[in-house]
Amino acid sequence: MGRREPRFQDAVALVTGAGRGMGKAVAQRLAQEGARVVVAEVSPELGASAAEEINAAGGHAMAVAADVSRSDDVQGMFEQVVSTYGRLDILVNNAGIAVGKPLLEYTEAEWDRQMGVNVKGVFLCSQAAARLMVPQRSGKIVNFASTSAFVASSRPGVAYDTSKGAVRQMTTSMAAELAPHGINVNAVAPGTVATEMTRESVSTEEGMAWQLARIPLGRLAQPDDVAGVVLFLCSAEASYITGHTFLVDGGWTLF
């Protein structure tokens, strides 16, 4: 058998929150499959480190520092993409935060920050990406929702759950609007993934046991488990799929 051609050879992909965790795994996998990857990260140090790792492994990556909740940052980020590559084929809206507090203790500022990154950030980046993709009549947008878009979080998190529910519906609405332009919009909804964000919840034997008891497959997800689904949704194999949110949860939401 001959060597398989990379799925994303010379495609330009922008991944937000790509300095660590699931975003980094997605960026690495896209680069391994031939994409030119823009590593967008609010932390310049994390972004630069992730891009350097990709380049050292033989891929092609460029780091851009940006806070996706700020329109000026998003505009500047996309200007860099256009000036460097002249196009954008794939956008992965991975950047997100989790401010977990009881409802009665939540402040307005915390609510605004949660919505700013998780919802406004997806909107701003998707709008900017669509402005590039519509004239091309092609493009893939993959958003990160969560099992919390379907069921309540395992910890107090009304703002987080609301933000991810909004991402799920935004995915549906954007898909309907952009489909006539040849653009696919989908989302993934991870369960508990072994990343920095979830470290605290599984840091004790009791916490880990509680998580595993809820997961029929009996293990936490690894970032690559989610990255594989994202790459499928970005690929030609998923060209007839749009507007859907794919649960990647080991069975968490089965019961």
C-alpha angles and dihedrals in degrees: 000000000000125000113276115245116241110264095226104033109172093348114141114233130184117200119186121211088019098147095093146351121019094349091056091048091051092048092049093048093048090051091049087055093054104267124141100233130207107205105208114193136159088219109067091200095053092044094050092047093051092048091048091053091052093048092046089054091055099265131119119247140154125195122222123183113221142147103220092207090066116077093207091055092048092048091050092048093054092045087058091050092051095044092049103038107008093223146043124219104170134031121186112189099203102140112113145141134209119215101183114191136135114272094246092054099047116116126213090242091054091049091050092049092049092050093040095061102029100039111014090042092055090048095048095046094044092049091051091046093048090054087061097038100047094066089047090050089221141078146120125233120186120184129196113235121158143223081265087074086067106030136016119278119260088240130042104287115138093151094048092047091048092050093052092046087054091052090052092053093041088056091055094046096045091048091055092049097044100040094088087059094056095255122136118209120189139148141216123220110203124197121209108336125186098248138123090269093060098037094101095052092055099034094105131054089242093051093047092047091051091052095047091048088061095049115077092200088059102229142074117259119255120221090252090059088064096036091059092058091046091053091050091053090050093050135088089250088071095048092119096048121090139148097025134124113214118209113222098179111122088247097307093141097044094095 
